[in-house]
Amino acid sequence: MQKLVFILVLVILLSILQVVPVLCITVSGRIVDKYGNPIKDAIIEAYTSSGVFADKAKSDDKGEFYLGLDKGVYVFVIYARGYEEKRISMEIKTGTFVRMGEITLDYAYYIYVEADSIAVKQGDKISLQVSITNRGHYEESVNVVIVKPPNWNARLLSPKGYEVKGFSLPPGGSENFILEVEVARNVIGNYTVELILKGTTTVVKKIVFDVEKREWNILSAQYTKVIGYKGEELTVDLIAKNTLGSDAIIDFQVVAPAGWDARLETKDGKTIRSLNLKSGEEYELVLHAFIPEGAEEKTYNIIINASGLGASSILNIEVEVRQGKDDLTVESSSPFVETRPGEKVSIPIKVSNRGTAPTPVTLTVAGLPESFRYSFRETGGALISKIFLAPGETRSLILEISVPYGLEPQSISFLLKVQGKYSSDTLELGIQILGEIRLRILTENFYVTTTVGSRVKFTLRVRNNGNSPITNLQLTAYDVPGGITVTIDPNLVVSLPSGEEVTFTLTIDIDPNLAPGFYHVPLRLEATGVRVERVLEVEVKPRSEYFFFGLVVLLIVLLVVAYVWRKYGKK
């Protein structure tokens, strides 16, 4: 009986459970991005605490979703294309409706940059480490866009140095890059560079650059404070260097005080306004500035501006103007020279201004006999009467003196004077007149005749008609025609005193195979300080025995012809 009652109760309970359904709890929520905008088509999956799939929903246009779940602990997996995947654990308790509220999904791609704000200087090239991670549920492809201020350069590079325009990453994937930024050379203050990834969503990473002024030092000088004198052309050595990090044309502007003439020149004297320099290249320049005579005795400024690729650099040269004086000196490396009557002698001189002011310089000679003529020349040959010397300048000149004929050997001393505005200097000079050399050839007839295969002699008489010995006298035959050999005796006369004579004997040998005719043998007679040239004419005739043999042969031929004519002519 008791068993029957138990079975009946059990059947009734099972029937009640089949008739009354289990009550379902509605779980809802709203999916939005980090700006609060609804995300459509986001997937929401619910799993039990043991990992069993429970339900799945998709968000609508308003980002709303609805799930039907029993009470219990669930893990909600929420994801959408272009957004991160998020997991939320939540316990669903009793009730018919549970609101999860707004669930925010950040973008799938996360950009990490080693610094968000950087202090830099004009023209800096910065390389920043960038790490990009895909936190989404899907593989995402994006294009890379970089927004930068005007005149800035920026690009995203791979670890191997390739410029990246786009890429894709699988879920959970990560990649390292380098963001290379070149700051403009003419900006100061805060500027922003944006690294943008454009795909299903747009991800923006901003980096702020605090740009400080840079001293470019394009122009430099060893001396920026100098002393100048009225009427002086001041020179200052400068170095121009391309410090801009790229090849560039550097423009120059010189601002000088009113009435000053200032310019930039190269070392070879060319006036310039710009230079084309490679990165890091240096070039030597010279600042020339003429200080007018009317300048006041005070400090002036010459401003030189150098600019290129947007960068600029200023160099200030301070010039303290003073009233200066010249201080002339004159010297010669050969103040005493030797020459002979009728010759022209050159004496090198150097005139220097060791003072602090420029000056015109007058050059005069005193104590030279009236029959002597002199002139001053530049080393390049131009005649001058005056020169102008800047402070510290030295000029090399030539004093040319023409010595008249007919002078006896003697020594002549005289003075050279240089006169400036405030100073003067003198230099003692001297000329040693040597004896006059006169070499006279007494032989008048320069003609010989001979026959082939024979030898003939020719004599050349020479006299010293000067008043000084002739030394190292030598007669030479040159460019001698082939087939003719010339020997000369004596070979050398070491000294021929004044008024004495010497005879040179030329032995001329004719080759037997030389064709008869007229031949010319050039002769050069030279000694220390003198040279004379002549041409010896040699007539070569056939041998006489050949001539008589020819006559005999001709006579025999004539006799034979006469005999034949008399015997057979009439027939």
VEXZA-867073 format. One line per 5 residues: number of its first residue (from 1); for each residue x, y, z of C-alpha. Coordinates in Angstrom, 1 decimal, padded with zeros to 4 digits. Layout:
<recs>
NUM> X,Y,Z; ...
</recs>
This chain:
<recs>
1> 000.0,000.0,000.0; 002.8,002.4,000.9; 004.6,001.6,-002.3; 001.5,002.3,-004.3; 001.1,005.7,-002.7
6> 004.8,006.7,-003.4; 004.5,005.7,-007.0; 001.3,007.8,-007.4; 002.9,010.9,-005.9; 006.0,010.5,-008.1
11> 003.8,010.3,-011.3; 001.8,013.4,-010.2; 005.1,015.4,-009.7; 006.5,014.4,-013.1; 003.2,015.4,-014.7
16> 003.3,018.8,-013.1; 006.9,019.4,-014.3; 006.0,018.6,-017.8; 002.9,020.8,-017.8; 004.7,023.9,-016.1
21> 007.7,025.2,-018.2; 011.0,026.4,-016.7; 011.0,030.2,-016.4; 013.8,031.9,-018.8; 015.7,035.0,-017.8
26> 016.2,037.7,-020.5; 019.7,039.3,-020.4; 020.1,042.5,-022.5; 022.8,045.1,-023.0; 024.2,047.7,-025.4
31> 027.5,047.5,-027.3; 029.2,050.9,-027.9; 032.7,052.1,-028.9; 034.9,054.2,-026.7; 033.1,057.4,-027.9
36> 029.6,056.0,-026.9; 028.6,055.3,-030.5; 026.5,052.1,-030.9; 028.3,049.1,-032.6; 026.1,047.2,-035.0
41> 026.5,043.4,-035.7; 028.6,042.8,-032.6; 028.5,039.1,-031.5; 027.7,038.3,-027.9; 028.2,034.7,-026.9
46> 027.3,033.3,-023.5; 029.1,030.3,-021.9; 028.5,028.5,-018.7; 031.2,028.5,-016.0; 032.1,025.0,-017.3
51> 032.6,026.3,-020.8; 029.3,025.0,-022.3; 027.8,027.3,-024.9; 024.5,028.7,-023.7; 023.3,031.3,-026.2
56> 024.4,033.8,-028.9; 023.1,037.2,-030.1; 024.0,040.0,-032.5; 023.6,043.7,-031.8; 021.2,045.8,-033.7
61> 021.5,049.3,-035.2; 021.3,050.7,-031.7; 023.9,048.3,-030.4; 021.2,046.5,-028.4; 021.3,042.7,-027.8
66> 019.1,040.1,-026.0; 019.9,036.7,-024.6; 017.7,034.1,-022.9; 019.5,032.4,-020.1; 018.8,030.5,-016.9
71> 020.2,031.7,-013.6; 023.8,030.9,-013.1; 027.4,032.1,-013.6; 028.2,032.9,-017.3; 031.2,034.2,-019.3
76> 030.1,036.6,-022.1; 032.4,036.8,-025.1; 031.7,040.0,-027.0; 033.4,040.9,-030.3; 032.9,042.8,-033.6
81> 034.9,043.4,-036.8; 037.4,046.2,-036.2; 037.0,046.1,-032.4; 038.7,044.2,-029.5; 037.3,041.0,-028.1
86> 036.1,041.4,-024.5; 035.1,038.7,-021.9; 032.8,039.5,-019.0; 032.0,037.1,-016.1; 028.5,037.6,-014.6
91> 026.1,035.7,-012.3; 022.5,035.7,-013.4; 020.3,035.5,-010.4; 016.5,035.2,-010.1; 014.2,037.4,-012.0
96> 012.8,037.7,-015.5; 015.0,040.5,-016.9; 018.7,041.4,-016.3; 020.3,044.5,-017.8; 024.1,044.4,-018.4
101> 024.2,048.1,-019.3; 026.6,049.5,-021.8; 029.6,047.4,-022.8; 032.4,049.4,-024.4; 034.7,047.9,-027.0
106> 037.9,049.6,-027.9; 039.4,049.3,-031.4; 041.0,046.0,-032.4; 044.4,047.6,-033.1; 046.3,049.0,-030.2
111> 049.2,051.3,-031.0; 052.0,051.6,-028.5; 054.7,054.3,-029.0; 057.6,054.6,-026.7; 056.9,058.2,-026.0
116> 053.7,060.3,-026.4; 055.4,063.7,-025.9; 059.0,064.5,-027.0; 061.3,067.5,-026.6; 063.2,068.1,-029.9
121> 065.2,070.8,-031.7; 064.7,072.2,-035.2; 065.8,069.8,-037.9; 066.1,066.8,-035.5; 065.6,063.3,-037.0
126> 063.7,061.1,-034.5; 063.2,057.3,-034.6; 060.5,056.0,-032.3; 059.8,052.4,-031.5; 056.2,051.5,-032.3
131> 054.4,048.2,-031.4; 051.0,047.4,-032.9; 048.8,044.6,-031.6; 045.5,043.1,-032.9; 043.2,042.6,-029.9
136> 040.3,041.6,-032.0; 038.5,038.4,-032.9; 039.3,038.7,-036.7; 042.3,039.2,-038.9; 042.4,042.9,-039.7
141> 043.9,044.7,-042.7; 044.7,048.4,-042.5; 046.3,051.2,-044.5; 048.9,053.5,-042.8; 048.4,057.2,-043.0
146> 050.6,059.8,-041.3; 049.5,063.4,-040.8; 052.3,065.8,-040.1; 052.8,069.6,-040.0; 054.0,071.4,-043.1
151> 057.6,070.9,-044.1; 057.9,067.9,-041.7; 058.8,064.4,-043.0; 057.5,061.2,-041.4; 057.2,057.6,-042.4
156> 056.6,054.2,-040.8; 059.4,051.6,-041.3; 059.6,047.9,-040.9; 062.5,046.5,-038.8; 064.4,046.0,-042.1
161> 064.0,049.6,-043.1; 061.1,049.3,-045.6; 058.5,052.0,-045.7; 055.1,050.5,-044.6; 051.9,051.7,-046.3
166> 049.6,048.9,-045.1; 049.6,045.5,-043.3; 047.4,042.9,-041.6; 047.6,041.0,-038.3; 045.9,037.8,-037.2
171> 043.9,037.8,-033.9; 046.4,038.3,-031.0; 049.2,039.1,-033.5; 051.7,041.9,-032.8; 054.4,043.6,-034.9
176> 057.1,046.1,-034.2; 057.8,049.2,-036.4; 059.9,052.4,-036.4; 058.2,055.8,-036.8; 060.8,058.1,-038.3
181> 060.1,061.8,-038.0; 062.2,064.7,-039.4; 061.3,068.0,-037.7; 061.1,071.1,-039.9; 064.1,073.5,-039.5
186> 062.1,076.7,-039.1; 059.5,075.9,-036.4; 059.2,076.5,-032.6; 056.6,075.3,-030.2; 054.2,072.3,-029.9
191> 053.4,070.2,-033.0; 051.5,066.9,-033.4; 052.2,064.0,-035.7; 049.3,061.5,-036.1; 049.8,057.8,-036.9
196> 046.5,056.6,-038.4; 045.5,053.0,-039.2; 042.5,052.9,-041.6; 040.6,049.6,-041.9; 037.1,048.6,-040.6
201> 037.7,051.3,-038.0; 040.2,054.2,-037.9; 042.8,054.2,-035.1; 044.7,057.4,-034.4; 047.8,057.7,-032.3
206> 049.0,061.2,-031.6; 052.6,062.1,-030.7; 053.3,065.7,-029.5; 056.7,067.3,-030.3; 057.9,070.3,-028.3
211> 060.3,072.0,-030.8; 063.1,074.2,-029.4; 065.3,076.6,-031.4; 068.6,075.2,-032.7; 071.8,077.1,-033.2
216> 072.7,076.0,-036.7; 076.1,077.6,-036.8; 076.2,077.5,-040.6; 078.8,080.3,-040.5; 081.6,080.5,-038.0
221> 084.7,082.7,-037.5; 087.8,082.3,-035.3; 087.6,086.0,-034.5; 084.2,087.7,-034.2; 085.5,090.9,-032.5
226> 088.2,092.7,-034.6; 089.9,096.1,-034.8; 089.7,098.0,-038.1; 091.2,101.3,-039.2; 089.8,104.1,-041.2
231> 090.4,103.7,-044.9; 091.3,100.0,-044.5; 089.8,097.0,-046.3; 089.1,094.7,-043.4; 089.2,090.9,-044.0
236> 087.8,088.2,-041.8; 088.2,084.5,-042.5; 085.0,082.5,-042.2; 084.0,078.9,-042.5; 080.6,077.9,-044.1
241> 079.4,074.5,-043.1; 076.3,072.6,-044.2; 074.9,071.5,-040.8; 071.4,070.9,-042.1; 071.7,067.2,-042.5
246> 070.9,067.2,-046.2; 072.6,068.6,-049.4; 071.5,072.2,-049.7; 072.0,075.6,-051.4; 073.1,078.0,-048.7
251> 072.2,081.7,-049.3; 074.2,084.5,-047.7; 073.2,088.1,-047.0; 075.7,090.7,-045.6; 074.3,093.7,-043.7
256> 077.0,096.4,-043.1; 076.9,099.9,-041.7; 075.9,102.7,-044.0; 078.7,103.8,-046.3; 080.6,100.5,-045.9
261> 081.3,098.2,-048.8; 081.0,094.6,-047.5; 081.0,091.4,-049.5; 081.7,087.6,-049.2; 084.5,086.2,-051.4
266> 086.0,082.8,-052.0; 089.7,082.2,-051.3; 090.4,082.8,-055.1; 088.6,086.2,-055.0; 085.2,085.4,-056.4
271> 082.3,087.3,-054.9; 079.4,085.0,-053.9; 075.8,085.1,-052.6; 075.2,081.3,-052.3; 077.0,078.0,-052.1
276> 075.8,074.5,-053.0; 077.2,072.3,-050.2; 076.8,068.6,-049.5; 075.7,067.6,-046.1; 078.6,068.2,-043.6
281> 080.8,069.9,-046.3; 082.8,073.0,-045.3; 084.0,075.9,-047.4; 086.4,078.7,-046.7; 085.1,082.2,-047.2
286> 086.5,085.7,-046.6; 084.5,088.7,-045.5; 085.8,091.9,-047.1; 084.7,095.2,-045.6; 086.0,098.6,-046.6
291> 086.0,101.1,-043.7; 085.4,104.6,-045.0; 087.8,107.4,-044.0; 084.9,109.3,-042.4; 083.9,106.4,-040.0
296> 083.6,107.3,-036.4; 085.9,105.7,-033.8; 083.4,103.3,-032.3; 082.2,099.8,-032.5; 080.2,098.7,-035.6
301> 078.4,095.5,-036.4; 078.4,093.5,-039.7; 075.6,090.9,-039.7; 075.9,087.9,-042.0; 072.8,085.8,-042.4
306> 073.1,082.2,-043.9; 069.9,080.3,-044.7; 068.9,077.1,-046.4; 066.1,074.5,-046.3; 064.2,076.8,-044.0
311> 066.9,077.1,-041.4; 068.8,080.3,-040.8; 072.0,081.2,-038.9; 073.3,084.7,-038.0; 076.9,085.6,-037.5
316> 077.7,089.0,-036.0; 081.2,090.5,-036.5; 082.0,093.4,-034.2; 084.4,095.9,-035.7; 086.1,098.5,-033.4
321> 087.2,101.4,-035.7; 090.3,103.3,-034.9; 092.6,105.9,-036.6; 095.7,104.0,-037.9; 099.1,104.9,-039.4
326> 101.2,103.2,-042.0; 104.7,101.8,-041.3; 106.6,101.1,-044.5; 109.6,098.9,-045.0; 111.5,097.9,-048.1
331> 114.0,095.0,-048.7; 115.6,093.1,-051.4; 116.9,089.5,-051.7; 119.6,090.7,-054.2; 120.5,094.4,-053.4
336> 123.8,094.2,-055.2; 124.0,092.8,-058.8; 126.5,092.5,-061.6; 126.0,093.5,-065.2; 127.8,094.7,-068.3
341> 127.5,097.9,-070.4; 124.5,097.9,-072.7; 122.5,095.4,-070.6; 119.4,095.7,-068.5; 119.5,094.6,-064.8
346> 116.6,093.6,-062.6; 116.6,094.0,-058.8; 113.7,092.3,-056.9; 112.3,094.4,-054.0; 109.5,093.9,-051.4
351> 107.6,096.8,-050.0; 105.6,096.1,-046.8; 103.1,098.1,-044.7; 103.4,096.9,-041.1; 101.2,099.7,-039.8
356> 097.5,099.9,-039.1; 096.3,102.1,-041.9; 096.4,101.8,-045.7; 098.6,104.2,-047.6; 099.7,105.1,-051.2
361> 103.4,104.5,-051.7; 105.7,106.5,-053.9; 108.9,104.9,-055.1; 112.0,106.9,-056.1; 115.7,106.3,-056.8
366> 118.5,108.7,-055.7; 122.2,108.6,-056.6; 122.0,106.8,-059.9; 123.9,108.4,-062.8; 121.8,110.4,-065.2
371> 122.7,108.2,-068.2; 121.1,105.2,-066.4; 117.3,104.7,-066.9; 115.1,102.9,-064.5; 111.5,101.8,-064.0
376> 109.3,099.8,-061.6; 107.2,096.8,-062.6; 104.8,094.4,-061.1; 106.0,090.9,-061.0; 103.5,090.3,-063.8
381> 105.2,092.9,-066.0; 102.9,096.0,-065.7; 104.7,099.3,-065.3; 103.9,101.3,-062.1; 104.8,104.6,-060.5
386> 102.8,104.2,-057.3; 101.2,101.4,-055.3; 098.6,101.2,-052.5; 099.3,099.0,-049.5; 096.7,097.9,-047.0
391> 097.8,097.2,-043.4; 099.9,094.0,-043.2; 100.2,093.8,-047.1; 103.5,093.1,-048.9; 104.0,093.7,-052.6
396> 106.8,092.2,-054.7; 108.2,094.6,-057.4; 111.0,094.6,-059.9; 113.4,097.6,-060.3; 114.7,097.5,-063.9
401> 117.8,099.6,-064.7; 119.2,100.0,-068.2; 123.0,100.4,-068.3; 124.5,102.5,-071.1; 127.3,101.3,-073.4
406> 130.9,102.4,-073.1; 131.3,102.2,-069.4; 134.5,101.0,-067.7; 134.3,098.4,-065.0; 133.1,100.1,-061.8
411> 130.8,100.0,-058.8; 127.8,102.2,-058.5; 125.8,102.7,-055.2; 122.4,104.4,-055.0; 119.3,104.6,-052.7
416> 115.7,103.4,-053.2; 113.2,105.3,-051.2; 109.5,104.4,-050.4; 107.3,107.1,-049.1; 103.9,106.6,-047.5
421> 101.4,108.9,-045.8; 103.0,108.8,-042.4; 106.3,106.8,-042.9; 109.1,106.1,-045.3; 112.1,103.8,-045.7
426> 115.3,103.6,-047.8; 117.3,100.7,-049.1; 120.9,100.9,-050.3; 121.5,099.2,-053.7; 124.5,098.6,-055.9
431> 125.5,097.7,-059.4; 128.9,096.2,-060.3; 129.7,097.1,-063.9; 131.8,094.3,-065.4; 134.1,094.7,-068.4
436> 132.5,094.8,-071.8; 132.6,091.7,-073.9; 133.1,092.1,-077.6; 133.8,089.1,-079.6; 134.8,089.7,-083.2
441> 135.1,087.1,-086.0; 137.9,088.0,-088.3; 137.2,085.4,-090.9; 135.1,086.9,-093.6; 134.7,084.0,-096.2
446> 132.6,081.1,-095.0; 133.0,078.9,-098.1; 135.1,075.9,-098.9; 135.1,073.5,-101.9; 136.2,069.9,-102.0
451> 135.5,066.6,-103.7; 133.7,063.4,-102.6; 135.8,061.1,-100.4; 138.3,063.8,-099.6; 139.2,066.0,-096.6
456> 139.4,069.8,-096.4; 140.3,072.3,-093.6; 138.7,075.6,-092.7; 140.1,078.1,-090.2; 138.1,080.6,-088.1
461> 139.9,083.6,-086.5; 138.4,085.2,-083.5; 139.5,088.3,-081.5; 138.5,089.7,-078.1; 137.8,093.4,-078.8
466> 136.3,094.0,-075.3; 137.9,095.2,-072.1; 137.3,092.0,-070.2; 138.6,088.5,-070.7; 136.3,086.1,-072.5
471> 136.0,082.8,-070.7; 134.9,079.3,-071.8; 135.1,080.1,-075.5; 133.9,077.1,-077.7; 133.1,076.6,-081.3
476> 130.4,074.0,-082.1; 129.1,072.5,-085.4; 125.5,071.4,-085.2; 122.9,070.0,-087.5; 125.8,068.7,-089.8
481> 124.4,067.1,-093.0; 124.8,063.3,-093.3; 128.0,062.2,-095.0; 130.0,065.1,-093.7; 132.1,064.9,-090.5
486> 133.5,068.0,-088.7; 136.1,068.0,-086.0; 137.2,071.3,-084.3; 140.5,072.2,-082.7; 140.9,073.5,-080.1
491> 137.8,072.1,-078.4; 137.7,074.8,-075.7; 139.5,078.1,-074.9; 139.3,078.6,-071.2; 140.2,082.3,-071.3
496> 140.8,084.8,-074.2; 142.4,088.0,-072.8; 141.3,091.4,-074.1; 142.9,092.2,-077.5; 144.1,088.7,-078.2
501> 143.1,086.3,-081.0; 142.5,082.6,-081.3; 142.2,080.4,-084.4; 139.8,077.4,-084.6; 140.7,074.7,-087.3
506> 137.8,072.7,-088.7; 138.7,069.4,-090.4; 135.9,068.4,-092.8; 135.7,064.8,-094.1; 133.5,064.0,-097.0
511> 132.0,060.5,-097.4; 132.9,058.8,-100.8; 129.3,058.1,-101.4; 128.0,061.6,-100.8; 126.4,063.1,-103.8
516> 128.1,066.3,-105.2; 126.4,069.5,-104.4; 126.2,072.5,-101.9; 125.9,071.7,-098.2; 125.5,074.0,-095.2
521> 127.1,073.5,-091.8; 125.8,075.7,-088.9; 128.5,077.0,-086.5; 127.9,078.3,-083.0; 130.7,080.3,-081.3
526> 129.8,080.9,-077.6; 131.4,082.0,-074.3; 130.3,083.2,-071.0; 127.9,086.1,-071.8; 128.2,086.0,-075.6
531> 127.1,083.9,-078.5; 127.6,084.2,-082.3; 126.4,082.0,-085.1; 127.5,081.6,-088.7; 126.9,079.1,-091.5
536> 129.8,077.5,-093.5; 128.9,076.6,-097.1; 130.7,073.4,-098.4; 130.7,072.7,-102.1; 131.3,069.0,-102.9
541> 132.5,068.2,-106.5; 133.1,064.9,-108.3; 136.6,063.4,-108.3; 138.9,064.6,-111.3; 139.8,061.0,-112.5
546> 136.1,060.3,-113.0; 135.9,063.4,-115.1; 138.8,062.4,-117.5; 137.6,058.8,-117.8; 134.2,060.2,-118.9
551> 136.0,062.3,-121.6; 137.9,059.4,-123.0; 134.8,057.3,-123.2; 132.9,060.1,-125.0; 135.8,060.5,-127.5
556> 135.8,056.8,-128.4; 132.1,056.8,-128.9; 132.4,059.8,-131.3; 135.2,058.1,-133.3; 133.2,055.0,-133.7
561> 130.2,056.9,-134.9; 132.3,058.9,-137.5; 133.8,055.7,-138.8; 130.5,054.0,-139.3; 129.1,057.1,-141.0
566> 132.0,057.3,-143.6; 131.8,053.6,-144.4; 128.0,053.1,-144.6; 126.6,056.5,-144.7; 126.2,056.9,-148.5
571> 124.5,053.5,-148.8
</recs>
